[in-house]
C-alpha cells in the first residue's frame, strides 16, 4: 500500500514538472518578455508596450480513438487576444492540416484521424498568432508537442519462436530446461500495458514456468526417454500483469528428453544354437548374437566375453563396432569324433556405465550358445607324426628304411593307401608299400653324394583318393667306411744342398670323405717300395699328421735334383682302407741362413757367375738409361713445338678479315692494302733468300719494317701464287708430322654484295688473272669519284692489249 502511494506521488510530481515546463514558454510575464522577443521585433507594438506570451492547455491525445467526431486535442491562446477575432491562429509541422486541424479564431485543435502510439508516439508542431489584417506575427513562433497517450491495444508476442529445448531423462524436479521471452509493443512507462507474466497452458503435469522470467523447469523427476522422448508445452504470456482484461499470446515449446545410460543390455533369448563342420579352419565365424539396449548413442556400446573355461579355450568372441553384435569364431580346431557339442556362456556388458544409476541394477547379461560340430569325411591322419628315418649307405636295394602309419579319423575307419610324391623323389631312390606304408630303398645309396633325402608321403582313403594327407619325411644316410684316406694336397717340398740329418722338410695331412661316428684316426708309413730309402724318414705324429725328415748330410743337385717319396696312409676302419701318396722333394741352393735361392741346375750356374748385388746394380743402370732417353725426347719435342709456334706466328699475324668496301676513289686511308700485298714476298723475307746486304733483304734487315716498306701497289702482269701454295703445303706437312702442334687455319671472309646489281664485281681476284677479257671503259662514266679507279683499270687494259699485239 505504501509503495503504491509512493509511486502515485512520483507520477503526479513528474506530471506537474512537465506542465511547468510547458507553461514556462506558453505563459510569460512582463519580466520574461525580453527573453521571447528581441528589440525591434515586428511582433512588438509600436507604442513600446511589453509583449505578453501564449496561453494554452497541456496537449495529449488518446490513441485508437473510434468516435465519429474529430477528437479535441487542446487550445492555443495568446494573452493579447481580446476576443474580437483580429488574431488568426495557424499551426505547421507534423500532421498539420491533415491529422491536426486548428480553428483560426478560437485556437482549438482537433485530431481528424485514428492515431497509433506503437507507430508514432508524439508529433512536433509550431504555432503562430498573426494579425488578421496585416498577417504579421503578433507572437514569436512557438513549438509544442502533441503526445499520443497509450492504451492496452497490443498483445504480448514471442518473437524468438519456435522454441526447442532439451533435458536429460531422470533429471530432478526444478531442473532448468530453457527460457522463453515475450515482447509487448505497448508503452512500458505508462500503466501496466506492457507488464507481462507467463503461465503454462498445456504440459503443466511435467513442466512449470516462472511467471516473471519465463524459465521453464521440470515438474517431475521420473521423465523417461524410453517411455516418451519429447513433449509439446504451450506457454502463455499475459500483459496488464495478468489482471482481468489483459491481452495474451502463446507459443509452443518442444522439449526433447535426452538419453542417459539407465538401461542394461538384455539378450532376447537365453539360448542360441549354431552348427559348424569339424573341418572349419581357425578363425571361421560360427554365428552372431546381440544383446538389446533401450538406450541410444554411445550408451548402447557394449562388449562381449566368454565366461566359461571350455568356451575360452575353443572359441573367441569379438564385438562388431557397427552393429554391436557378438561374433563367435573358432579358436582351436574342432573334432567331431572327440566332442560333438560345445556349450559357451557369452556375457554382454555396457562399455560406458553411468555411476549415478548403478543402484538400478547390474548393467550386464548372459546367454548360452550351443555349438554342434558336424561330421565330415576327413583324410587320414599320420600317427605318430615322427618325420625322421635313418638307413646305412651300404644297404641293399629293397632294404626297409622305416614304416609310416596313417588312420582314418572318421567313424567308418576306411582302409588307407600310401604313395610317395614323386616331385620330391624324382630319381625314385625310395619306394613305399601301398598297403603297409613300408619305405624301402629303390637305388644304391651314397652318403658322400647326398647325406639327406626329403620326401613327401601321401596317405589316402582306399575308396576315395580325393581325401589325401601329406607328411614330410626326412631320411638320413648313415656313413660306412667306403672311402680310403688321401693326401690333402699334392705336396712338394724342398731341401737345401747343405741340409743336415734330422732336418724337418714337410708336414703332411690327409682327408677322408667318410665321417665315422668316433672320428678319424690315420696311420702313416713309407710305402714298401721305399724301404731301401736312405735319404728321408717319415714320423707319425699321432694327431693325423706326419713329418718328413732328412737322413743324410748334404745333397747334390748335379747328381739328383728331385726325389719321389711314396707314403702309405691307413684309416681306422672298419674295414681299414689305405692309399699311397707321393711327396715330391726338390734339392735347392740356399744361402747361409737357409733361405732357398734356386732349385734347378741352370740357376745354379747363373748364380755362380752373377751375385744378387750385381743384378741389382744392373737393374739400376738400365733404369737410369731409360730416364735419360725419356728426358731427351721430352726436350726435343718441346723445342720442336717452340719452333713450330714461331713459324706459325707470322701467318697468324697476317690473317686479315675485312668486309668494308671503302669510301670510293677519294678514300685512300680507309684500308691499307700493304699488309696483304706484303704476303707475296713472305717466304723471301722470312727465310732471307735474297742473300744481299741490308738494302737487299739480307739478314741485317728487319722483316717487319720490310713489310711496311713495300709500295702501296705493284702492277705486275705476271703474278705468281706458287709462293702461297708452297707455303701452305709446307705448313700442312709440318702439321702432319708433328701431332702435338695444333692446326692453325687461315680463314678469309668476303662480304656478299647481293644479287641483281647493275655494277659488275669490283674484286681484283678475277681481274688480275691472265687473259682477262673484261672491258673497264665504262668506269669513266661513273663520275669524278671513280676517276682514279677508271685510270688504273683502263691503263691495265691498255697494257694487256699492247702485249697481245
C-alpha positions in Angstrom: 0.0 0.0 0.0 2.8 2.4 0.9 4.7 1.5 -2.2 1.6 2.2 -4.4 1.1 5.5 -2.8 4.7 6.5 -3.2 4.5 5.6 -7.0 1.4 7.7 -7.4 3.1 10.7 -5.8 6.1 10.3 -8.1 3.8 10.2 -11.1 2.0 13.4 -10.1 5.3 15.1 -9.4 6.6 14.3 -12.9 3.3 15.5 -14.5 3.5 18.8 -12.6 7.1 19.3 -13.7 6.0 18.8 -17.3 3.2 21.3 -17.0 5.6 23.8 -15.5 8.0 23.3 -18.4 5.3 23.9 -21.0 4.0 26.9 -19.0 7.4 28.5 -18.8 7.3 29.3 -22.5 3.5 29.3 -23.0 2.6 31.9 -20.4 5.0 34.7 -19.9 5.0 37.8 -17.6 6.4 41.2 -18.3 9.7 40.2 -16.8 10.1 37.2 -19.1 9.1 39.2 -22.2 12.6 40.2 -23.3 13.5 36.5 -23.5 10.8 35.8 -26.0 11.2 38.8 -28.3 14.1 40.9 -29.4 14.1 44.7 -29.7 12.8 45.8 -33.0 10.9 42.5 -33.4 7.9 43.2 -35.6 5.7 41.5 -33.1 6.3 44.3 -30.6 3.8 47.1 -30.5 4.7 50.5 -32.0 3.9 52.2 -28.7 6.6 50.2 -27.0 4.2 48.2 -24.9 5.7 45.0 -23.5 4.6 41.8 -25.3 2.9 39.1 -23.3 3.0 35.3 -24.0 1.0 32.4 -25.2 -1.9 30.9 -23.2 -2.8 27.3 -24.0 -3.6 23.9 -22.3 -1.5 20.7 -22.0 -1.8 18.6 -25.2 -2.4 14.9 -25.0 -4.4 12.6 -27.4 -5.6 9.1 -26.8 -4.7 6.5 -29.4 -7.1 4.3 -31.3 -10.0 6.9 -31.0 -13.0 5.3 -32.7 -15.6 8.2 -32.4 -17.3 9.8 -35.4 -16.5 13.4 -34.5 -12.9 14.9 -34.6 -11.2 14.4 -31.3 -10.5 17.5 -29.3 -6.8 17.9 -28.5 -6.4 21.3 -26.9 -6.5 25.0 -27.4 -3.8 27.7 -28.0 -4.4 31.2 -27.0 -2.4 34.4 -26.8 -3.0 36.8 -23.9 -3.1 39.6 -26.5 -6.3 38.1 -27.9 -9.3 40.3 -26.8 -11.8 38.1 -28.4 -12.7 40.4 -31.3 -11.4 38.0 -34.0 -8.5 40.2 -35.0 -6.0 37.4 -34.4 -5.6 34.4 -36.7 -4.1 31.2 -35.2 -2.2 28.8 -37.5 -0.1 25.6 -37.0 2.6 23.9 -39.0 4.7 20.8 -38.7 4.0 17.0 -38.4 0.4 16.3 -39.4 -0.7 19.9 -39.5 -3.6 20.3 -41.9 -4.1 16.6 -42.3 -4.2 14.9 -38.9 -4.5 18.0 -36.8 -6.8 21.0 -37.7 -7.0 24.3 -35.8 -9.8 26.9 -35.6 -8.2 30.2 -36.7 -10.4 32.2 -34.4 -10.6 30.2 -31.2 -7.3 28.3 -31.5 -9.0 24.9 -30.8 -7.0 21.9 -32.2 -8.8 18.7 -33.2 -7.4 15.3 -34.4 -9.2 14.0 -37.5 -7.6 10.6 -37.9 -7.1 7.5 -35.7 -3.7 7.5 -34.1 -1.5 4.6 -33.1 1.2 5.1 -30.4 3.0 1.9 -31.5 3.7 3.6 -34.9 4.3 7.2 -33.6 4.4 8.3 -30.0 4.4 12.1 -30.5 4.0 14.9 -33.1 6.0 18.1 -33.1 4.2 21.3 -34.3 4.7 25.0 -34.4 2.0 27.7 -33.5 1.7 31.2 -34.9 -0.5 34.1 -33.9 -0.9 36.7 -36.7 -2.8 39.9 -37.2 -5.7 39.1 -39.5 -5.4 42.4 -41.3 -1.7 42.7 -41.8 -0.8 39.0 -41.5 2.1 40.0 -39.3 3.3 37.8 -36.3 2.0 39.1 -33.1 3.9 36.5 -31.1 7.1 34.7 -31.9 6.5 31.2 -33.4 6.5 28.6 -30.7 7.0 24.8 -30.9 4.8 22.4 -29.0 4.4 18.6 -28.8 1.2 16.5 -29.0 1.8 13.2 -27.2 -0.2 10.1 -28.2 -1.5 8.6 -24.9 -1.1 4.7 -24.8 -3.9 2.3 -24.3 -3.5 -1.5 -24.0 -4.1 -2.5 -27.6 -1.1 -4.8 -28.3 -0.9 -8.4 -27.0 2.5 -9.9 -26.0 4.3 -11.8 -28.8 7.0 -14.5 -28.7 9.4 -13.2 -31.3 12.2 -15.9 -31.0 10.0 -18.9 -31.6 9.7 -21.7 -32.4 11.4 -22.9 -29.2 13.2 -26.3 -28.9 14.8 -27.3 -25.6 16.2 -30.5 -24.1 16.5 -32.1 -20.7 18.1 -35.4 -19.6 15.8 -38.1 -18.5 15.5 -38.8 -14.8 16.5 -35.2 -14.0 15.4 -34.0 -10.6 12.5 -31.6 -10.0 13.2 -28.0 -10.8 15.9 -28.7 -13.5 16.1 -25.7 -15.8 15.1 -26.6 -19.4 15.2 -23.2 -21.2 13.9 -19.6 -21.1 11.2 -18.0 -23.3 10.5 -14.3 -23.6 7.6 -12.3 -24.9 7.6 -8.7 -26.1 4.7 -6.2 -25.7 4.6 -3.1 -28.0 2.7 -1.0 -25.5 4.3 1.8 -23.5 6.2 0.3 -20.6 6.3 3.7 -18.8 2.5 4.1 -18.8 0.4 1.8 -16.6 0.7 -2.0 -16.8 0.0 -2.4 -20.5 3.5 -3.8 -21.2 3.9 -5.8 -17.9 3.9 -9.5 -19.0 3.5 -12.6 -16.8 3.9 -16.3 -18.0 1.9 -19.4 -17.4 1.7 -23.0 -18.7 -1.4 -23.8 -20.8 -0.5 -27.4 -21.8 2.0 -29.7 -20.2 1.8 -28.5 -16.7 1.9 -32.1 -15.4 5.6 -32.3 -16.4 6.9 -28.7 -16.6 6.4 -25.3 -14.9 7.4 -21.8 -16.0 8.5 -18.8 -13.9 5.8 -16.1 -14.2 8.3 -13.3 -14.3 11.4 -14.7 -16.1 9.9 -17.2 -18.4 12.3 -20.0 -17.3 10.8 -23.5 -17.9 11.7 -26.2 -15.3 10.8 -29.8 -14.8 7.9 -30.6 -12.5 8.6 -34.3 -12.1 11.7 -36.4 -11.5 10.7 -39.5 -13.5 10.9 -38.3 -17.1 11.8 -41.5 -19.1 13.1 -41.2 -22.6 12.2 -44.8 -23.4 8.6 -44.0 -22.5 8.3 -40.6 -24.1 11.2 -38.9 -25.8 9.5 -35.4 -26.4 6.9 -33.1 -25.0 4.9 -30.2 -26.5 4.4 -27.5 -23.9 2.2 -24.4 -24.5 3.4 -21.2 -22.7 1.1 -18.2 -22.4 2.2 -14.6 -21.9 -0.4 -12.0 -20.5 0.0 -8.3 -20.2 -1.5 -6.0 -17.5 0.4 -8.1 -15.0 -2.2 -10.9 -15.6 -5.1 -8.7 -14.4 -8.6 -9.1 -15.9 -8.8 -7.6 -19.3 -5.2 -8.1 -20.2 -4.2 -9.3 -23.6 -2.2 -12.5 -24.1 -0.2 -14.5 -26.6 1.1 -18.1 -26.6 3.8 -20.3 -28.1 4.6 -24.0 -28.3 7.9 -25.2 -26.8 9.2 -28.6 -27.9 11.2 -30.3 -25.2 13.3 -33.3 -26.2 14.2 -35.8 -23.4 17.9 -36.9 -23.9 19.1 -40.3 -23.1 21.2 -41.5 -20.2 22.6 -45.0 -19.6 19.8 -46.2 -17.4 19.0 -49.5 -19.1 21.3 -52.6 -19.0 21.8 -54.8 -22.1 19.4 -57.8 -22.4 19.7 -60.8 -24.6 16.3 -61.6 -26.3 17.0 -65.3 -25.9 18.5 -67.3 -23.1 20.0 -69.8 -25.5 21.3 -69.8 -29.1 22.2 -72.8 -31.3 24.7 -72.9 -34.1 26.4 -75.7 -36.1 29.7 -75.9 -37.9 31.7 -78.6 -39.7 34.6 -80.1 -37.9 37.0 -79.1 -40.7 36.3 -75.4 -40.4 39.7 -73.6 -40.1 40.7 -71.5 -37.1 39.1 -68.0 -37.3 35.8 -69.2 -39.0 32.8 -67.3 -37.8 30.2 -69.6 -36.2 27.4 -67.0 -35.7 26.3 -63.7 -34.2 24.3 -62.8 -31.1 23.2 -59.4 -30.0 22.0 -58.0 -26.6 19.3 -55.3 -26.9 19.7 -52.0 -25.1 16.8 -49.4 -24.9 19.3 -46.6 -24.7 20.7 -44.8 -27.7 24.0 -43.4 -28.9 27.1 -44.4 -27.1 25.0 -45.7 -24.2 24.3 -48.8 -26.4 28.0 -49.5 -26.9 28.9 -52.8 -25.3 31.5 -55.6 -25.2 31.1 -59.3 -25.1 33.2 -62.0 -23.5 33.2 -65.8 -22.9 32.7 -66.7 -19.3 33.3 -70.5 -19.1 36.7 -72.1 -19.4 35.8 -74.6 -22.1 34.4 -71.8 -24.3 37.5 -69.6 -23.7 39.8 -72.4 -24.9 37.8 -73.4 -28.1 36.0 -70.2 -29.1 36.6 -66.4 -29.3 34.1 -63.6 -29.1 34.6 -60.2 -30.7 32.3 -57.1 -31.0 31.2 -55.6 -34.3 31.6 -51.9 -33.6 28.9 -51.0 -36.3 26.1 -53.4 -35.3 27.1 -54.0 -31.6 26.8 -57.8 -32.3 28.9 -60.5 -30.8 30.8 -62.5 -33.4 31.7 -66.1 -32.3 34.7 -67.6 -34.1 36.7 -70.9 -33.9 39.9 -70.5 -31.9 41.1 -74.2 -31.9 40.5 -77.0 -34.5 37.2 -78.9 -33.9 36.9 -82.7 -33.9 33.5 -84.4 -34.2 34.9 -87.7 -33.0 36.3 -86.1 -29.8 33.3 -83.8 -28.9 30.1 -83.3 -30.8 28.5 -80.4 -28.9 30.1 -77.4 -27.2 28.4 -75.1 -24.7 29.6 -71.5 -24.5 28.4 -68.8 -22.0 28.5 -65.3 -23.6 28.2 -62.2 -21.4 27.3 -58.7 -22.7 28.1 -55.5 -20.7 27.9 -51.8 -21.3 31.1 -50.1 -22.3 30.2 -46.8 -20.6 28.4 -47.1 -17.2 26.9 -44.0 -15.5 27.7 -44.3 -11.8 24.5 -42.3 -10.9 22.4 -45.3 -12.0 24.4 -48.2 -10.6 21.8 -48.7 -8.0 19.3 -49.5 -10.8 20.9 -53.0 -11.1 23.8 -54.7 -12.9 24.5 -53.5 -16.4 25.3 -56.9 -17.9 23.5 -60.0 -19.1 24.4 -63.6 -20.1 23.2 -66.1 -22.6 24.1 -69.7 -23.6 25.4 -70.6 -27.0 25.3 -74.3 -28.1 27.7 -75.2 -31.0 27.1 -78.5 -32.7 30.0 -80.0 -34.6 29.1 -81.7 -37.8 30.9 -84.8 -39.1 32.6 -84.7 -42.4 34.7 -87.2 -44.4 38.3 -86.3 -43.3 41.5 -87.5 -44.8 43.7 -90.0 -43.0 46.0 -88.8 -40.2 49.6 -89.9 -39.7 50.3 -91.4 -36.3 52.8 -90.9 -34.7 53.9 -87.8 -36.5 57.6 -88.6 -36.5 59.3 -87.4 -39.6 62.9 -88.7 -39.3 64.3 -92.1 -40.5 67.9 -93.4 -40.9 69.5 -96.0 -43.2 73.1 -97.3 -43.8 74.5 -96.1 -47.1 75.6 -99.7 -47.9 72.0 -101.0 -47.6 71.0 -103.2 -50.5 68.3 -102.2 -52.9 64.9 -103.2 -51.3 66.0 -102.7 -47.7 63.4 -101.4 -45.4 64.1 -97.8 -44.2 61.0 -97.5 -42.0 57.2 -97.7 -41.8 54.7 -94.8 -41.8 51.2 -95.3 -40.4 48.0 -93.3 -41.1 44.5 -93.9 -39.8 41.1 -92.7 -41.0 39.7 -90.5 -38.2 36.1 -91.0 -39.3 33.8 -93.4 -37.6 33.7 -95.6 -40.7 37.5 -96.1 -40.5 38.1 -96.7 -44.2 41.3 -98.5 -45.3 44.3 -96.3 -46.1 46.7 -96.5 -49.1 50.2 -94.9 -49.3 52.3 -93.3 -52.0 55.3 -91.1 -52.5 55.0 -87.7 -54.1 57.4 -88.1 -57.0 58.0 -84.4 -57.3 60.1 -84.8 -54.1 61.8 -88.0 -55.2 62.2 -87.7 -59.0 65.1 -90.2 -59.1 63.0 -92.8 -57.4 65.6 -93.5 -54.7 62.9 -94.8 -52.4 59.6 -96.8 -52.8 56.7 -97.4 -50.4 54.3 -100.3 -49.9 50.8 -99.0 -50.8 49.1 -101.1 -48.1 51.6 -101.3 -45.2 53.4 -98.0 -45.6 56.9 -99.6 -45.5 59.5 -97.4 -47.2 62.3 -99.3 -48.9 65.4 -98.3 -50.9 65.0 -98.2 -54.7 68.6 -97.5 -55.6 72.1 -97.8 -54.2 72.8 -95.0 -51.6 75.9 -92.9 -51.3 76.2 -90.7 -48.3 79.1 -88.7 -49.8 76.8 -87.8 -52.8 73.6 -87.0 -50.7 73.6 -87.3 -47.0 69.9 -86.4 -46.5 66.7 -87.0 -48.5 63.5 -85.1 -48.0 60.4 -86.8 -49.4 56.6 -86.4 -49.1 54.5 -89.4 -48.2 50.8 -89.4 -49.3 48.0 -91.2 -47.3 44.6 -91.5 -48.9 41.4 -93.5 -48.4 41.2 -96.6 -50.5 37.8 -95.8 -51.9 38.2 -92.0 -52.1 41.5 -90.8 -53.3 40.4 -87.1 -53.0 40.8 -87.4 -49.2 44.6 -87.1 -49.1 47.0 -86.3 -46.3 50.6 -85.3 -46.7 53.6 -85.9 -44.4 57.2 -84.7 -44.9 59.8 -87.3 -44.2 63.5 -86.7 -43.7 65.8 -89.7 -44.3 69.4 -89.6 -43.1 72.0 -91.7 -44.8 74.4 -93.2 -42.2 78.1 -93.4 -43.1 80.2 -96.6 -43.6 83.9 -96.6 -44.3 84.0 -97.0 -48.1 86.5 -94.3 -49.0 90.3 -94.5 -48.4 92.2 -91.6 -46.9 94.1 -89.3 -49.4 96.8 -86.7 -49.1 95.2 -83.3 -48.5 97.2 -81.8 -51.5 99.8 -82.9 -54.0 102.7 -82.0 -51.6 106.0 -80.6 -52.9 108.9 -80.0 -50.6 112.4 -78.5 -50.9 115.7 -79.4 -49.2 118.9 -77.5 -49.2 122.1 -79.0 -50.6 123.8 -78.4 -47.3 120.9 -79.9 -45.2 121.8 -81.8 -42.0 120.4 -85.1 -40.8 117.1 -84.9 -38.9 116.1 -81.6 -40.5 112.2 -81.2 -40.9 111.3 -80.9 -44.6 107.5 -81.2 -44.7 104.4 -81.9 -42.5 101.6 -83.7 -44.3 98.0 -84.3 -43.5 95.2 -86.4 -45.2 91.5 -86.1 -45.9 88.8 -88.7 -45.8 85.3 -88.3 -47.3 83.9 -90.7 -44.7 82.6 -89.4 -41.3 82.9 -92.2 -38.7 80.9 -91.5 -35.5 84.1 -91.9 -33.3 86.1 -89.5 -35.5 89.1 -90.0 -37.9 92.3 -91.8 -37.0 95.0 -92.1 -39.6 98.4 -94.0 -39.7 101.4 -93.1 -41.8 104.3 -95.3 -43.1 106.6 -95.4 -46.0 105.3 -97.5 -48.9 107.0 -100.9 -49.4 108.8 -99.6 -52.5 110.6 -97.0 -50.4 112.0 -99.4 -47.8 115.5 -99.0 -49.3 115.3 -95.3 -49.0 118.3 -93.8 -47.0 117.7 -90.2 -47.8 114.5 -89.4 -45.8 112.5 -90.7 -42.9 108.7 -90.5 -42.0 107.5 -89.8 -38.4 103.8 -90.4 -37.5 102.9 -87.6 -35.0 99.8 -89.4 -33.8 97.5 -86.4 -34.5 96.5 -87.4 -38.0 99.6 -85.7 -39.4 103.2 -86.9 -40.2 106.6 -85.3 -40.5 109.3 -85.9 -43.2 113.0 -85.5 -42.1 116.4 -85.8 -43.8 118.6 -88.8 -43.1 122.0 -87.9 -44.6 124.4 -85.0 -44.7 124.1 -82.8 -47.9 122.6 -83.3 -51.3 124.0 -82.5 -54.7 121.8 -81.0 -57.4 124.1 -82.0 -60.1 123.7 -85.7 -59.2 119.9 -85.7 -58.4 117.7 -82.7 -58.1 114.3 -84.4 -57.4 113.3 -87.2 -55.0 109.9 -89.0 -55.0 108.9 -90.3 -51.6 105.8 -92.7 -51.6 103.8 -92.6 -48.3 101.1 -95.1 -47.3 98.1 -93.8 -45.3 95.7 -96.1 -43.5 92.4 -95.2 -41.7 90.9 -96.8 -38.6 88.0 -98.6 -40.5 86.2 -100.8 -40.1 87.2 -102.0 -42.5 90.6 -100.3 -42.7 91.3 -98.7 -46.0 94.6 -97.3 -47.3 96.1 -95.3 -50.2 99.5 -94.3 -51.3 100.5 -90.7 -52.0 103.8 -89.3 -53.4 105.8 -86.5 -51.8 108.0 -84.6 -54.4 111.2 -83.3 -52.8 113.5 -80.9 -54.8 117.1 -80.1 -54.0 117.8 -76.4 -53.9 120.5 -73.9 -53.4 120.3 -72.0 -50.1 122.1 -69.0 -48.6 123.8 -69.1 -45.3 120.5 -68.5 -43.4 118.9 -71.5 -45.1 116.7 -69.4 -47.5 116.2 -71.1 -50.8 117.8 -69.3 -53.8 117.3 -71.7 -56.7 116.0 -75.2 -57.2 117.4 -76.1 -60.7 120.9 -76.7 -62.3 120.7 -73.8 -64.8 120.0 -71.4 -62.0 122.9 -72.8 -60.2 125.3 -72.0 -63.0 124.0 -68.4 -63.3 124.2 -67.9 -59.6 127.8 -68.9 -59.7 128.7 -66.2 -62.2 126.4 -63.3 -61.0 125.7 -62.3 -57.5 122.5 -60.7 -56.3 124.3 -57.4 -55.8 125.4 -57.3 -59.4 121.9 -58.0 -60.5 120.6 -55.0 -58.5 123.3 -52.7 -59.9 122.4 -53.8 -63.4 118.8 -53.0 -62.9 119.6 -49.6 -61.6 121.8 -48.8 -64.6 119.0 -49.8 -67.0 116.5 -47.6 -65.2 118.8 -44.6 -65.4 119.3 -45.1 -69.1 115.5 -45.2 -69.6 115.0 -42.0 -67.7 117.7 -40.2 -69.8 116.2 -41.3 -73.0 112.8 -40.1 -71.9 114.2 -36.7 -70.8 116.0 -36.2 -74.2 112.8 -37.0 -76.1 110.8 -34.6 -74.0 113.3 -31.7 -74.5 113.4 -32.3 -78.3 109.6 -32.3 -78.5 109.4 -29.1 -76.5 112.0 -27.4 -78.7 110.2 -28.5 -81.9 106.9 -27.2 -80.7 108.5 -23.9 -79.9 109.9 -23.6 -83.4 106.6 -24.5 -84.9 104.8 -21.8 -82.9 107.4 -19.3 -84.2 106.8 -20.4 -87.8 103.1 -20.0 -87.4 103.2 -16.7 -85.7 103.7 -14.5 -88.8 101.0 -16.2 -90.7 98.5 -15.9 -87.8 99.5 -12.2 -87.5 98.6 -11.7 -91.2 95.2 -13.3 -91.1 93.1 -10.3 -92.2 89.3 -10.1 -92.0 87.6 -7.2 -93.7 84.1 -6.5 -95.0 84.3 -2.8 -95.7 84.2 -1.7 -99.4 85.7 1.7 -98.6 84.6 5.2 -99.4 85.4 5.3 -103.1 88.4 6.6 -105.0 88.7 9.7 -102.8 89.1 7.5 -99.7 92.8 6.3 -99.7 93.1 5.9 -96.0 90.2 3.5 -95.3 92.3 0.4 -95.6 96.0 -0.3 -96.0 96.5 -3.0 -98.6 100.2 -3.2 -98.0 99.6 -5.9 -95.3 98.0 -8.1 -97.9 100.5 -7.3 -100.7 103.4 -8.0 -98.3 102.4 -11.6 -98.2 103.6 -12.0 -101.8 107.2 -11.9 -100.6 106.7 -13.5 -97.2 108.8 -16.5 -97.9 111.7 -14.4 -99.2 111.7 -12.1 -96.3 111.2 -14.8 -93.7 114.0 -17.0 -94.9 116.4 -14.3 -96.1 116.7 -15.9 -99.5 117.8 -12.6 -101.1 121.3 -13.1 -99.9 122.1 -9.4 -100.2 123.0 -6.7 -97.7 120.7 -4.7 -95.6 119.4 -3.0 -98.6 118.5 -6.2 -100.4 116.7 -8.0 -97.7 119.7 -9.6 -96.1 119.9 -10.9 -92.6 120.5 -7.4 -91.2 117.1 -6.1 -92.2 114.0 -6.1 -90.0 111.3 -8.2 -91.6 108.5 -6.1 -90.1 109.9 -2.9 -91.5 110.4 -4.6 -94.8 106.8 -5.5 -94.9 105.7 -1.9 -94.3 108.3 -0.6 -96.8 106.7 -2.3 -99.7 105.0 0.0 -102.2 101.2 0.5 -102.0 100.5 -1.1 -105.3 102.6 -3.2 -107.6 101.2 -3.7 -111.1 102.7 -6.9 -112.2 101.1 -8.7 -115.0 102.8 -12.0 -114.1 101.6 -12.8 -110.5 103.0 -16.0 -109.1 100.8 -17.6 -106.5 103.1 -20.6 -106.1 104.6 -18.8 -103.1 101.4 -19.2 -101.2 100.9 -22.7 -102.5 104.4 -23.8 -101.4 104.0 -22.2 -98.0 100.6 -23.8 -97.3 101.9 -27.2 -98.4 104.9 -26.8 -96.1 102.7 -26.0 -93.2 100.5 -29.0 -93.9 103.5 -31.3 -93.9 104.7 -29.9 -90.6 101.2 -30.4 -89.0 101.0 -34.0 -90.3 104.4 -34.9 -89.0 104.1 -33.3 -85.5 100.7 -34.2 -83.9 101.4 -32.1 -80.8 101.1 -28.9 -82.8 97.5 -27.7 -83.1 96.4 -26.8 -86.6 96.1 -23.1 -87.2 93.7 -22.4 -90.0 93.6 -19.2 -92.1 90.0 -18.1 -92.8 89.3 -15.2 -95.2 85.7 -13.8 -95.3 84.4 -11.8 -98.3 81.2 -9.9 -98.0 78.4 -10.7 -100.5 77.1 -7.7 -102.3 73.8 -9.2 -103.2 72.1 -10.1 -106.4 70.8 -8.1 -109.4 73.5 -5.3 -109.1 73.8 -3.1 -112.1 77.5 -2.7 -111.4 79.8 -5.8 -112.0 82.0 -7.1 -109.3 85.0 -4.9 -108.4 87.0 -7.7 -107.0 90.6 -7.8 -108.2 90.9 -11.5 -107.9 89.5 -12.2 -111.3 90.8 -9.1 -113.0 94.4 -10.0 -112.1 94.1 -13.3 -113.8 95.9 -13.5 -117.1 93.9 -13.4 -120.3 91.0 -11.3 -118.8 88.5 -10.2 -121.5 86.8 -7.6 -119.3 86.3 -4.0 -120.6 86.6 -1.4 -117.9 86.0 1.6 -120.1 82.5 2.1 -118.6 84.3 3.2 -115.3 84.9 6.5 -116.9 81.2 7.4 -116.9 80.8 6.9 -113.2 81.9 10.3 -112.2 85.0 12.0 -110.6 84.9 9.7 -107.5 85.8 6.7 -109.7 88.3 8.6 -111.9 91.4 7.0 -110.3 89.9 3.5 -110.5 89.0 4.0 -114.2 92.5 5.2 -114.9 94.0 2.2 -113.1 91.9 -0.4 -114.8 91.9 1.4 -118.2 95.7 1.5 -118.1 95.8 -2.2 -117.1 93.6 -3.0 -120.2 95.9 -0.9 -122.5 99.0 -2.7 -121.4 97.4 -6.1 -122.0 96.3 -5.1 -125.5 99.9 -3.9 -126.3 101.3 -7.2 -125.0 98.9 -9.2 -127.2 99.8 -7.2 -130.3 
